[in-house]
Amino acid sequence: MENQTGPRKNSTVAGATMAIDPACGRKVDKGQSLPVTQYLGQAFYFCSSPCRRQFSKHPEKYLKRLSTGRSDQRAQL
């Protein structure tokens, strides 16, 4: 992963463009047909519509947890 500040950014892994679902912490392939939302000028990808809805209700909470490296945000809520 590149040296970045703030929440973990989307990255390219083994030729596939991957992202971290900020609601549940799962790795998702952006090449698939996935729910996506824009927040603060950045696209966030989700494994499911329920994860996207959860993120949309409290985006700052999820971004804070993502930036601290917690991988199981759903269990922490």
ABEGO torsion letter per residue (X at the ends): XBBBBEBBBBBBBGGBBBBBBAAAGBBBBAABBBBBBBBGGBBBBBABAAAAAAAAABAAAAAAAAAAGBABAAAAX
